[in-house]
Amino acid sequence: MTESWATFGADLHLELAAGRGLRAGLTEALREAARSGRLAPGLRLPSSRSLAADLGIARNTVAEAYAELVAEGWLTARQGSGTRVAERARARRPAPAAPVRRPVRPKTSYSLMPGSPDLGGFPRAGWLSAARRALSEAPNEAFGYADPRGRVELREALAGYLARARGVYADPERIVLCAGFAHGLMLLAKLLRARRVREVAVEGYGLDVHRDLLTGAGLRTRVLEVDAAGACTRALPGSGVGAVLLTPAHQFPTGAALTPERRAAAVDWARSTGGLILEDDYDGEFRYDRQPVGALQGLDPDRVVYLGTASKSLAPGLRMGWMVVPRSLMDEVLAVKGPTDWSSSAIEQLTLAEFIRSGAYDRHVREMRLRYRRRRDELVAAVGERAAVSGIAAGLHAVLDLAAGGERAALRAAAWQDLGLQPLSFFRHPDSVAPPREALVVGFGTPPQSAWSATLAALVAALL
Ligand SMILES: Cc1ncc(COP(=O)(O)O)c(C=O)c1O
């Protein structure tokens, strides 16, 4: 309890009932606040002098209201401990509302569910020092209402990083910060609807939540089947779609890299029809064996919206993402974002800017890349002949193809091992007509480092 709290009591929000006279109005407002539990039992109220000054009324009026409520048992008054809300007020509080039920994944001891980095690898110390520097150097205006594109410091840092590390044609003026990929996709879905687009092509395997964001905005999705060369973008011409959502660097979840021919086919389609390519570059930083696969956006920055996120490279809880938007679309993106959607705190944005500028982001990505690469190699060695492992040149997950009937058997065995596993079929678009694959999507990035060996052993046991 701070000194000022003890001296003056709690700050109260009281709305005096109108037309009842000051004393009756104040008494009723306090009684109601104690009855509803808004003022917690035991809470020390301000002194009559202090509350009278706050409300601009006579001290006597407050003292009389307090005395009446003490007499009714709502308040207690003791020498030395001031006036407090009585403990018995607790009994009259309404019963707590029933907890809101949300679908949750059953909790397992081990998890290889894809979609998460190793949260234990979050660079706490580096983030803290970046936050300290960012806070001490932030201009006063950083604490005010923000540019809807986000802080210029982060847009500049990202422009340099994305050009250098991902081959993105990035200009800070065309970067819009958002609360992760999902937020960016939601904004683009609204934009497409505003342009009267009806249908968007999506990959035959992908995240249902992303498809749901599109359909939730009133768009239909049309399947582009996926094979070892990525999404079949040659099917785009004549499809009538107004946009296509792709994961070119590392197809999610199959892991294929979109081949140069298919990249060119997507760009040719976009140029000839005025269509838009939405590029989801969710884990482009984590490449292992092959030459870096640059962003598709570099091929045509006027037809591709590039979307990146800190969810894999740092942590999904940060809710930080970015879009590099074609110049001709900037006004429309800002119009759907609106004047009140600032999406992430300026302090977090300045911290990430400082984290990138100081070289800490590159160091962190390099360190995590080594960690994930080691895990991937151990996974391949441990699985051996039990499954065909693919999609492992990059990213934080691998696909394990199994013999017929293997998917169900592995999931049943994983349940016995208390291991969370996701089948590839979970990601399949309901309209896909490609022959289904019996496979698992193994998120080797997910376990904390301390649990990695035990988790891998549980997987191997589930594949026996
Ligand atoms: C394919 C794909 N795209 C994007 C993301 C990142 O989403 P967000 O930035 O909304 O956390 C993920 C995270 O799991 C993903 O799997």
The ligand as an SDF file (V2000), in Angstrom:
LIG
                    3D

 16 16  0  0  0  0  0  0  0  0999 V2000
    1.4250  -20.3170  -42.7270 C   0  0  0  0  0  0  0  0  0  0  0  0
    1.5310  -19.3100  -41.6280 C   0  0  0  0  0  0  0  0  0  0  0  0
    1.4610  -18.0080  -41.9370 N   0  0  0  0  0  0  0  0  0  0  0  0
    1.5710  -17.0490  -40.9830 C   0  0  0  0  0  0  0  0  0  0  0  0
    1.7500  -17.3850  -39.6790 C   0  0  0  0  0  0  0  0  0  0  0  0
    1.9220  -16.2910  -38.6470 C   0  0  0  0  0  0  0  0  0  0  0  0
    0.7360  -15.7920  -38.2470 O   0  0  0  0  0  0  0  0  0  0  0  0
    0.6870  -14.5550  -37.2440 P   0  0  0  0  0  0  0  0  0  0  0  0
    1.7100  -13.5470  -37.6860 O   0  0  0  0  0  0  0  0  0  0  0  0
   -0.6980  -14.0610  -37.3910 O   0  0  0  0  0  0  0  0  0  0  0  0
    1.0010  -15.0570  -35.8750 O   0  0  0  0  0  0  0  0  0  0  0  0
    1.7800  -18.7050  -39.3000 C   0  0  0  0  0  0  0  0  0  0  0  0
    1.9170  -19.0750  -37.8770 C   0  0  0  0  0  0  0  0  0  0  0  0
    1.7150  -20.1750  -37.4600 O   0  0  0  0  0  0  0  0  0  0  0  0
    1.6880  -19.6910  -40.3080 C   0  0  0  0  0  0  0  0  0  0  0  0
    1.7480  -21.0000  -39.9970 O   0  0  0  0  0  0  0  0  0  0  0  0
  1  2  1  0
  2  3  1  0
  2 15  2  0
  3  4  2  0
  4  5  1  0
  5  6  1  0
  5 12  2  0
  6  7  1  0
  7  8  1  0
  8  9  2  0
  8 10  1  0
  8 11  1  0
 12 13  1  0
 12 15  1  0
 13 14  2  0
 15 16  1  0
M  END
$$$$
